[in-house]
């Protein structure tokens, strides 16, 4: 993802699901999540992410208080990272949507 996308102040939804994305994209996505405070909904389901990628996404979420939904279904980001991501999304926003995480498309209600 390019720097202009990270700096975009009108982006609210981003869907990159099922695009055969891997670790390099996860790094860029983590940078986007960490810096862009207008994006509300990110869908990256069914991509080739790893547990390390999940850790980077989780760390990026520590600085993002606006993201309401992160769809990581069918991404192998690791159960610990999934739980941490759900907790962060839950603690950072009010009126939050369901967060879609996990291999089985498990929906985790956060509020």
C-alpha positions in Angstrom: 0.0 0.0 0.0 1.3 3.4 -0.9 1.9 6.4 1.3 -1.0 8.3 -0.4 -3.4 5.6 0.8 -2.0 5.8 4.4 -2.5 9.6 4.3 -5.9 9.5 2.7 -8.4 11.2 5.0 -11.6 10.1 3.3 -11.0 6.4 3.2 -13.5 4.6 5.4 -13.7 1.1 3.9 -11.0 -1.1 2.4 -11.7 -4.6 1.0 -8.6 -6.6 -0.1 -10.1 -10.0 0.6 -9.0 -13.1 -1.4 -6.2 -11.4 -3.3 -3.4 -13.8 -2.5 -1.8 -11.1 -0.4 1.1 -12.1 1.9 3.5 -10.7 4.5 4.7 -7.7 2.5 1.1 -6.5 2.2 0.5 -7.2 5.9 3.4 -4.8 6.7 1.8 -2.1 4.6 -1.6 -2.8 6.1 -0.2 -2.5 9.6 1.3 0.8 8.6 -2.1 2.0 7.3 -3.9 0.9 10.4 -1.3 2.5 12.6 -1.4 5.9 10.9 -4.8 6.3 9.2 -7.5 7.4 11.7 -10.4 7.6 9.3 -10.6 4.0 8.1 -13.5 2.2 9.8 -13.7 -1.2 8.1 -10.9 -3.3 6.7 -11.5 -6.7 5.0 -8.5 -8.9 4.2 -10.1 -12.3 4.6 -8.6 -15.3 2.8 -5.1 -14.0 2.3 -1.8 -15.7 3.1 -0.9 -13.9 6.4 1.1 -15.5 9.1 1.2 -15.3 12.9 4.0 -12.7 12.7 1.7 -10.6 10.4 -1.0 -10.9 13.0 1.4 -9.6 15.7 2.2 -6.6 13.5 -1.5 -5.9 12.9 -2.2 -6.2 16.6 0.6 -3.7 17.4 -0.7 -1.3 14.8 -4.1 -1.4 16.4 -2.7 -0.2 19.7 -2.4 3.3 18.0 -5.7 3.2 16.1 -8.9 4.2 18.0 -11.2 4.4 15.0 -11.2 1.1 13.3 -14.5 -0.7 14.0 -14.2 -3.9 11.9 -11.3 -6.0 10.8 -12.1 -9.1 8.8 -9.3 -11.7 9.1 -11.3 -14.8 8.3 -9.2 -17.6 6.7 -6.0 -15.7 7.5 -3.5 -17.7 9.7 -2.7 -14.9 12.1 -2.7 -17.1 15.2 -5.3 -17.6 17.9 -3.4 -15.4 20.4 -3.3 -12.5 17.9 -6.9 -13.0 17.0 -7.9 -12.7 20.7 -5.7 -9.6 21.2 -7.0 -7.9 18.1 -10.6 -8.5 19.2 -9.8 -7.1 22.7 -8.2 -4.0 21.2 -11.0 -3.3 18.9 -13.5 -3.8 21.7 -11.6 -1.4 24.0 -11.0 1.3 21.5 -14.4 2.0 20.1 -18.0 2.4 21.3 -20.9 1.2 19.2 -18.7 -1.3 17.6 -19.7 -3.7 14.8 -19.0 -7.4 15.0 -15.4 -8.3 14.4 -14.8 -11.2 12.0 -11.9 -13.2 13.1 -10.8 -16.8 12.9 -10.5 -19.8 10.6 -14.2 -20.7 10.9 -15.4 -17.1 10.3 -16.2 -16.9 14.0 -18.0 -13.7 14.8 -16.9 -12.1 18.1 -19.4 -9.5 19.4 -17.6 -6.6 21.0 -20.4 -4.4 22.2 
